[in-house]
Amino acid sequence: MSSRNIHFISMWKWLYPGMRVKRFLLIVLLGITLMAVGLIFLIDLTRFLWIKNHIKNIFIYYQIAPHISGFLLVILGSSFVILGISNINRSILKRVAPLQVDQLSEIIYMQKKLEKGPKIVVIGGGTGLNTLLRGLKQYTSNITAIVTVFDSGGSSGQLRNELGVLPPGDIRNCLVALSTKEPLMTKLFQYRFKNGSLHGHSFGNLFITAMTEVSGDFAKAIEKSSEILAIRGKVLPSSIENVTLCAQLKNKQLVKGENNISKNKEQIESIFIEPSRVLPFPEAIQSISDAEVIILGPGSLYTSVICNLLVENVPEVICQSKAIKIYVCNVMTQLGETDQYTASMHLKAVIRYLHKNCLDYAVVNRKILNKEVAKKYQEEGAYSVKDDLPALFGQKTKIIRGELLSDHDFARHDSDKIASLIIDIIHRGRK
């Protein structure tokens, strides 16, 4: 396809439904009409009749009827108006956004399309959540990621211990997953220092921490970081209180701290937080109430997904919501957290902390992991989650299966496949 044709198609997109451009073109044409009428009052147009007669003679020469010639002149004049306005805008945008001038109609069209997408709230954390968010942002900009700030290990844990700030790690990862900025900016936020006193810290964690110190508000720091990364949707903490995640193990041992729970090798009996009553972040509760779809997972079962359900009112608001409720089961077990857990054990654990089964769907991977990749994970104590679920769980939850594994050399969901399946479930649920 020639560049001229591509340019014509790009121009035509300005007239697509929902672009909100046609109404303004009509306003421009109305303005031109009023100006023409005004000129009739101000100027003796009889002096210019020779122009009309000259053009009329041209049309007569080519045997074009008068009403058709008038129609052609209107189209020609309108085209000149549109071309002029378009090039004025183009000249301005070259100064404002020089790299996106040629894609402007495509960008606006996509933004309008995404604005009409479903209101989705995703609750979880870790790599699993980030994978899902990367896929969903291709379908809607009405995404809210709700994550905990209970992290006690790594860079986040160190910043929490030394500066008393809420750990920003999962927040940072979600911001990057939803970012629409160029790759360099997202790489910058994910960059980890390799030497010196900042060894192990990511730039994004330090930025959010500094922004918290400057603004005095963790939520404001997230908001400002969202603007910098131009994210599609929003990221919210489930709570902004300083909380310690605790676990009671099968051997009756008590473990405190998210990092210690993840390192533990004993099976978890139950999980709770200290203090036991933790107020939710109001905007997070409002987002859950307003959602059309609520997704739990994927992510570390206890330390990324269920820990959000320990925050006061969160389970109740989820179950009271009229939204479609979906649980996305992990593809692999996690050493020290879900050893030997099957899909039904994952699902039962989530329902336990929801206090009742209000889930409409559970999504399970059915693709078999590559033997070489599986062997690598087995050496680390992780295995594929066995699908032992029936077609319908507990007379409420429909089980949806799909080949959802990524084709890369690691065991995780494929962003596009899982997002496509979720959108298909939403359409199915709406019907």
GUPA-894825 format. One record per residue: residue in three letters; x, y, z of N, C-alpha, C in turn. Coordinates in steps of 0.2 Angstrom, whole numbers, plus 5000, padded with zeros to 4 digits. Atoms other than C-alpha are relative to their C-alpha. Layout:
<rs>
AlaXYZXYZXYZ...
</rs>
This chain:
<rs>
Met500449945000500050005000500450065000Ser499649945001500750174995499950045006Ser500049954994501150315008499450044999Arg500649965002499750414999499449975003Asn500650034997498450285003500049995007Ile500050004993499050265020499850065004His500149944998498950445023499250025000Phe500749995001497150445016499649975005Ile500350044995496650305027500050035007Ser499949974994497350395042499650065001Met500449944999496450555038499349985000Trp500750035000494850455035499849985007Lys500150024993494950395053499750055005Trp500349954997494550565059499250005000Leu500750005001492750535053499749935003Tyr500250064997492650365063499550025006Pro500549994994491150355076500450005006Gly499749994993491650415093500650045000Met499449965001493150525087499850075003Arg500349934998492050685091500450054996Val499749955005492850775076499450034995Lys500549985005491350775064499650065003Arg500449944997490350895076500350064999Phe499649945001491751015075500150024993Leu499949995007491951005057499350044997Leu500749965001490051055056500050075002Ile500049944997490351195067500450054996Val499649965005491751255055499650024994Leu500449985006490651245040499450055002Leu500549954999489251335049500350075001Gly499649934999490551475054500150034993Ile499849975007491051485035499450024997Thr500649985003489251495030499850075003Leu500249944997488851635042500550064998Met499549955002490451725037499850024992Ala500249995007489851705018499450055000Val500649965000488151775023500250085002Gly499849934998488951925032500450044995Leu499749965005490051965017499550024995Ile500549975005488451975006499750065002Phe500349934998487852115017500550055000Leu499549954999489552205018500350024993Ile499649995006490152185000499550004994Asp500550015006489252214983500349944996Leu499850065003489452044976499950004993Thr500250005007488852094959500750014996Arg499349995003490752144955500349934999Phe499750075001491151954957499649954996Leu500450045004489851884946500449974995Trp499650035005491151864933500349935002Ile499750074997491951724944499549954999Lys500550055000490351634945499949984993Asn500150015007490051654926500549964997His499450035003491751594922500049935002Ile500050074998491651434933499449974997Lys500650035003489851404926500249984993Asn499850015007490551414908500449935000Ile499650065000491851284913499649935001Phe500450064999490551164920499649984994Ile500450015006489451194904500449964995Tyr499650035005490951154893500149925001Tyr499950074998491150984902499349975001Gln500750034999489250954902499849985007Ile500250024994489050954920499450045003Ala500649974998487350994927500150055006Pro499949954995487151154938500049975007His500150024993486551064954500649955002Ile499450054999488050934952500650055001Ser499549955000489251084949500050035007Gly500049974994488651164965500249955006Phe499850054995488851004975500849995000Leu499250015001490650974968500450065003Leu499749944997491051154973500050005008Val500050014993490451124991500549955003Ile499550054998491450964992500750035000Leu499449975001492951054985500250055006Gly499849954995492851194997500049975007Ser499950034994492551085012500749975001Ser499450044999494050985008500650055001Phe499549954999495151145007500050025008Val500149984992494451195025500349945004Ile499750064996494851015032500750004999Leu499350015001496551015024500450065003Gly499749954997496951185030500049995008Ile500050014993496451155048500449945002Ser499650054998497250985048500750025000Asn499349985001498951055042500250055006Ile499949964995498751195055500249965007Asn499950044994498551065069500649964999Arg499450045001499950965061500650045002Ser499449954999501151115062500150015008Ile500049994993500651145080500349935004Leu499850064997500850955085500749984999Lys499350025001502550945077500550035005Arg499649974994503151065091499849965007Val500250034993502150975105500249925000Ala499850075000502350785100500249984993Pro499850015007503450775085500149934998Leu499950075001503650585086499349964998Gln500750035000501750555086499550034995Val500449965004501150675073499649954995Asp500350055005500850535059499549955003Gln500450054997499950425072499450035004Leu500549974995498850555080499349974999Ser500750035001497150495072500049935003Glu500050074997497650315077500050005007Ile500050004993498050365094499450025003Ile500749974998496450465097499549954999Tyr500550055001495450325089500049955005Met499950054995496250195101499850025007Gln500149974993496050305116499250005001Lys500750005000494150325112499749935001Lys500250075000493950145109500249975007Leu499850034993494850095126499650035005Glu500449974995493850225135499349965001Lys500650035000492350125131500049925002Gly499850064998493149965137499749985007Pro500350014994492449875153500450025006Lys499749984993492849935171500249945003Ile499750064997494049805177500450015006Val499650004995494749785194500449945001Val499550065000496249665196500350015007Ile499750004993496749615214500549955000Gly499450054999498449535217500650035001Gly499349974999500249565215500549964996Gly499450045002501949505209499949994992Thr499950015007502349445191499449984997Gly500750035003500649355188499650064999Leu500449945001499749525190500250044995Asn499749965005500949615179499949974993Thr500150045007500749485165499350024998Leu500749995001498849505166499950074998Leu500249935001498849695166500350024993Arg499749985006500049705151499549984994Gly500450025005498749605141499350045000Leu500649964999497149695148500050074997Lys500049935002497749865144500050014992Gln500250005007497549825125499350004999Tyr500750005001495749815128499650055003Thr500349954996495249945140500550055004Ser499649964996495950095149499650015007Asn500449994994494650075163500349945005Ile499750054996495849965173500250035007Thr499849984994496149975192500449945003Ala499650064996497549865200500050025007Ile500049994993497349845218500549955003Val499450044998498949785227500150015007Thr499849994993499549765245500750035000Val499449974999500949855252500349975007Phe499850034994501449725265500749974999Asp499350035001503149675257500550025005Ser499549994995504549655269500749984998Gly499450025003505949595258500350044994Gly499649975006507249655245500050085001Ser499949935000507349835241499450045003Ser500649974997505549875246500049995008Gly499950014993505849795263500550045004Gln499449964997507449885266499850085001Leu500249935000506650055262499450015005Arg500550004994505150015274500450005006Asn499750014993506349965288500450075002Glu499649944998507550115286499750075000Leu500349945000506450255281499250005002Gly500750014997504750195288499450024994Val500549995005503850215271499749934998Leu500350065003502650095263500449974995Pro499650035005503549965252499750014993Pro500249985006503350025234500049944994Gly499850055005503849865225499549984995Asp500550035004502249785219499650064996Ile500349945003501549965215500450024994Arg499649985006503050005204499949954994Asn500150055006502849845194499450004997Cys500649995003501049875191500050064996Leu499949945004501450055185500349994994Val499750025006502649985173499649964995Ala500550045004501449855167499550044996Leu500549965003500149985163500350064996Ser499749945003501350115156499950004992Thr500049995008501150185138500650044998Lys499449965002502750275138500549964996Glu499550045003504250225128500449965004Pro499750054996505250075133500650035005Leu499449974996506750185140499750025007Met500249984993505650255154499849955004Thr500250054996504950095159500649965003Lys499350034998506750015159500350045006Leu499749964995507250165170499749985007Phe500350024994505950125183500249935003Gln499850074998506449945183500749995002Tyr499250014999508349975184500249995007Arg499750014993509249905199500750025000Phe499349984999510849975205500449945002Lys499650064999512249845205500650015004Asn499449994996513549935215499950055005Gly500049954995513850045230499449995005Ser500550014995512650085244499349994998Leu500750015003511150085232499949934997His500050065003511549905227499349965002Gly500650044999509949805225499350044999His500649965000508749955225499850014992Ser500249985007507749995209499950075000Phe500149935000507650165203499250025001Gly500749994999505750155203499850015007Asn500150004992505650115222500350065003Leu499749944997506850255226499650074998Phe500449955002505750375215499450015004Ile500649994997504150335223500150015008Thr499849984993504950345240500250075001Ala499949934999505650515237499450044998Met500749965001503950575230499650005006Thr500450004994503150515246500350045005Glu499649954995504450615256499850074998Val500149935003504150765245499350025001Ser500749994999502250755245499749995007Gly500250024993502050685262499449954999Asp500650045002500750565254500249944995Phe499850065004501050385248499550004993Ala500550005005499450395237500150054995Lys499949955005499950555229500749994996Ala499450025004501650485225499949954995Ile500250045005500850345216499750044994Glu500349965005499750465207500550044995Lys499549965004501250575201500449954996Ser499650055004502250415196499549984994Ser500550025005500650365186500050054994Glu500049945005500750535176500649994996Ile499450005004502550515172500149944996Leu500050065005502350335165499450004996Ala500650005004500750385157499649945000Ile500350074999499850225163499350004997Arg500750015002498250155156499649975005Gly500450024994497150145171500350035006Lys499749984994497650165189500249955005Val499850054995498550075203499950035007Leu500249984993497950085221500249955005Pro499850054995498550005237499349985003Ser500650024997497249905246499950035007Ser500049964994497749995262500650045000Ile499449974999498950125267500350005007Glu499750014993499250075285500649955000Asn499450044999500849995291499849945003Val500250064998500449815292500549944999Thr499650065001501349655295499649944999Leu500350065002500849495286500349945004Cys499850064996500849335297499749944998Ala500250065002500649155294500149955006Gln500050064996500149005305500249944996Leu499850055004501048855298499749935003Lys500350064998500448675298500349975007Asn499750024994501748635312499950045006Lys500249954995500948775322500550055002Gln499549954999502448885320499750064997Leu500249935002502149075318500550034996Val499549975004503049165304499750074999Lys500249935001502949355303500450034994Gly499749965005503349465288500049964993Glu500150035007502949435269500649964998Asn499450035002504749395265500249935003Asn499950064996504949265279499549944998Ile500550055002503249175274500249974993Ser499850025006503949165256500549955000Lys499450045000505549085261499849935004Asn500250054996504648965273499949934996Lys500150075003504648775268499449965003Glu500650034997503148725279499450024997Gln500749985003501348725272499750045005Ile500349954997500348865277499349985003Glu500650024997498848835289499550064999Ser500449945001498149015289500450065000Ile499649945001498649185286499650065003Phe500349944997498249355295500550065000Ile499649945000498849525298500050035007Glu500049964993499449635313500150074998Pro500650024996498549735318499549974996Ser500550045003497049635314499550044996Arg500549965004495949775309500450064996Val499649955004496649875295499550034995Leu500449975004495650005286500250004993Pro499850005007495549995267500150074997Phe499949945004496050135255499350024997Pro500749985003494350225251499949994993Glu500050005007494750245233500049924997Ala500050075002495050055231499349975001Ile500650024999493450015239499550024995Gln500449975005492550135228500149964993Ser499950035006493350055213499749934999Ile500350065000492849885218499250004999Ser500749995000491049945220499750024993Asp500149985007491050025203500149954994Ala499750045005491849885194499449964996Glu500550045004490949785180500349935000Val499750064999492249645182500650005006Ile499550004995493349595197500449934999Ile499550065002494849475194500450005006Leu499650024995495749395208500649964997Gly499450045002497549335204500150024992Pro499550054997498649275196500550035005Gly499549974995500049295209500149955006Ser499950044994500749215225499350005004Leu500750014997499149145233499950035006Tyr500149964994499449205250500350075001Thr499749934998500649345250499950054994Ser500249955005499949425234499350014999Val500750005001498149385232499650005006Ile500450014994497349325248500150065005Cys499949954995498249455259499650074999Asn500549945001497149595250499349985003Leu500650024997495649495257500050015008Leu500049994993496249525275499950075002Val500249934998495949715274499350005001Glu500749994998494349765282499550024994Asn500649985005492749765271500249984993Val499950025007493649705255499749944998Pro500450065003492949525254499250025000Glu500849995000491149595258499950044994Val500249955006491249735245500149964993Ile499950045006491849605232499449964999Cys500650045000490449485236499350034999Gln500649965000489149615237499950044993Ser500049975006489649685220499649964995Lys500350035006488649645204500449984995Ala499550015005490249635194500149924999Ile499850075002490749475185500749995004Lys499550014996491949395197500449944998Ile499650065003493449285191500649995004Tyr499450024997494849195199500449974995Val499550025005496449165188500549965004Cys499550044996497349015195500750004998Asn499350005002499249005195500149944996Val499850065004500148895183500549955003Met499550044996501448835195499950015007Thr500049994993501548795213500650045002Gln499549954998502648905224500349975006Leu499750034994503948835236499950035006Gly500149974993503548865254499350035001Glu500649974999501848935250499449964997Thr500550055003500848815239500349944998Asp499750075002501848655239499449954999Gln500550055002500748515231499350025000Tyr500749975001499248635229499849984993Thr500450015007498048575215499650074999Ala500449955002496948695206499450015005Ser500650004995495448655218500350035007Met499849974994496548695233500150075000His500049935001496948865226499450035001Leu500749975000495148905223499749995007Lys500350014993494548835240500450055005Ala499649964995495948945249499750074998Val500349935001495249105240499350015002Ile500750004997493449065244500050005007Arg499950004993493949035262500150075003Tyr499949934997494549215264499550054997Leu500549965002493149285254499449995004His500550024995492049205267499449964997Lys500550035003490849135254500249994993Asn499850005007490949075236499550044996Cys500349955004490449225226500350014993Leu499750005006491549185211499649974994Asp500450035006490749165194500449964996Tyr499550045004492249095185500649995003Ala499350014999493849015188500449984994Val499750015007495149015174500649955002Val499550054999496348865173500449994994Asn499650015006497848835161499949924999Arg500050075002497748665152500649984995Lys499450015004499348685142500549965004Ile499550044996500648555147500750044999Leu499449975000502348635151500549964997Asn499450035003503848605141500449965005Lys499650054995504848455149500650035002Glu499449974998506448555149499950065005Val500249954995505648705157499849975006Ala500350034994504748595169500549975005Lys499550034996506348515174500450055004Lys499749944997507148685178499650025006Tyr500549984995505648725189500049955006Gln500050064995505648555198500750015004Glu499449994996507448595203500050055005Glu500149954995506848745212499449985005Gly500650024996505348645220499450034998Ala500649985002504048715209499749954994Tyr500350055004502748605199499450034997Ser500649975003501348635187499449985004Val500650014996499748655196499549954996Lys500450055003498648505193499350025000Asp500749985001496948535186499549945002Asp500450054997495748435197499350035001Leu500649974999494248545195499549974995Pro500550025005492548495188499850054996Ala500249955005491648585175499650065004Leu500349954996490648675189500249995007Phe499750014994491348705206499550035005Gly500449974995490148725221499350034997Gln500649975003488548755210500050074998Lys500049935001489148925207500650024995Thr499549975004490848945199500149954994Lys499950035006491048895181500850004998Ile499350015002492748825176500250014993Ile499849995006493548895161500749984999Arg499450025002495048815153500350024994Gly499749975006496248875140500849995000Glu499350015001498048855133500350075001Leu499849934998498749005143500750015001Leu499350004998500548965145500450044995Ser499649965005501849085137500549954997Asp499550055004502949005124500750015001His499349994998504549075132500249955005Asp499650054995505748975143499850025007Phe500250004993504749015159499349995000Ala500750034999503148955166499650065003Arg500549944998501949105167499550004994His500549995005500349155158500350054994Asp499949955006500449235141499550065000Ser500449944999499849415142499450004995Asp500549995005498849415126499549945001Lys500550055000498049245128499650005006Ile500450004994497549265146499550065000Ala500449945001496849445142499449994995Ser500550015005495949385127499449955003Leu500450044997495149245137499550035005Ile500349964995494649365151499450044996Ile500549965004493749475138499549964997Asp500550055003492849325130499549995006Ile500450014994492249285148499550065001Ile500449944999491649465150499450004995His500550005005490649455134499549955001Arg500450064998489949285139499650025006Gly500449984994489449355156499550054999Arg500449955002488649505149499349974996Lys500650035004487549395137499549965005
</rs>
